[in-house]
């Protein structure tokens, strides 16, 4: 990586020379302008990593107004550029106001070399990491927009790369005439993914029929799936059509497939193999053409080992597996979804956003939707606060101090480091940690930093 370039804007040549010599000893390149206009002109022509600017440029002037005006212009034109304010006339109130306005640091003359170098090194590293993250975010947005243009995503709101990868796989396999198994926790949105697969399939014009295998008594599941003749069971006063018949020429979505009883599993396997089945109480067979998508939050391999789920059915259903991560594993989706559920009449305050991001969402998207709908009804002001969300008190407290109630685990850290190419500052920014905090976690977890 090339040396960082520091622009010094100061009317005193001695200051510019001293800073240039100091920075050259630490592999920083320095360019100099002696007026605000000259500095702004250089920023338009050169790629600069950091600005150190004086606060007064006219002789016998100590108000700092010139420096404040210069800083305001730099911040307006180059909002992500780190700026250190340097002056012999330090005033605490001015420093506080300018830092609140976005100044990166405020150092008085004469400066402490070690303090100045530490501030410069940290700000340049952080600035470059932000540039990398910003470029990656832009690339992610372009990729997500391309996905929306190429496929029908049924209005799904998302922003996280993990969600995009999952959706890309779902859309890629949608046109293949093979069963798909969607795995993921309760409330994560598996039925929405099934709808997207249907919408991009060769049978998108056909029916989309849903069966929740976990919501039906075991003695009724066969009749629900395959239909029944009159008198086939108590209360069956007339023949009824099953879901397979209703889904003929389209898609049948079997939610909570792990709850299907053994006799239903056996019949389902036969339908998947032959496309033929019999209504309950009938000896005649029917032929259908149905795309089967199933979903579960259960550990089907473990159920196979304990004998409660057929291994041959599992492999028949699991030709393609689409894994939907829990909401906590796709954090960039949280705020866009929260705003969608909240509606246009309210907006999220900063403390509410922090609380939403620090909560672990064990109930996933379903829980987030309930929280936002409740906040919409109960909030007394247009701006929703953390208190309006009704989240656990520990979550709000963690958000206030800027700390998550659960540390990122080893898998999260390794993934962030891999995405950041080993750049600690970049990975730390993605995880919401300081560099020092990330160093401590990698040491504690025995994670190599390459």
Secondary structure, DSSP 8 states (H G I E B T S, - for coil): ---EEEEEE-S-HHHHHHHHHHHHTTTEEEEEESSHHHHHHHHHHS--SEEEEES--STT--S-HHHHHHHHHHHHH-TTSEEEEEESS--HHHHHHHHHTT-SEEEESS--HHHHHHHHHHHHHHHHHHHHHHHHHHHHHHHHHHHHHHS--TT-----HHHHHHHHHHHHHHTSSS-EEEE--TTS-HHHHHHHHHHTSTTTTS-EEEEETTSS-HHHHHHHHH-B-TTSSTT--S-B--HHHHTTTSEEEEETGGG--HHHHHHHHHHHHHSEEE-BT--SEEE---EEEEEESS-HHHHHHTTSS-HHHHHHHTSEEEE---GGG-THHHHHHHHHHH-TT-EE-HHHHHHHHHS--TTHHHHHHHHHHHHHHH-SSSEE-HHHHT--HHHHHHHHTT--SS---HHHHHHHHHHTTT-HHHHHHHHT--HHHHHHHHHHHT----
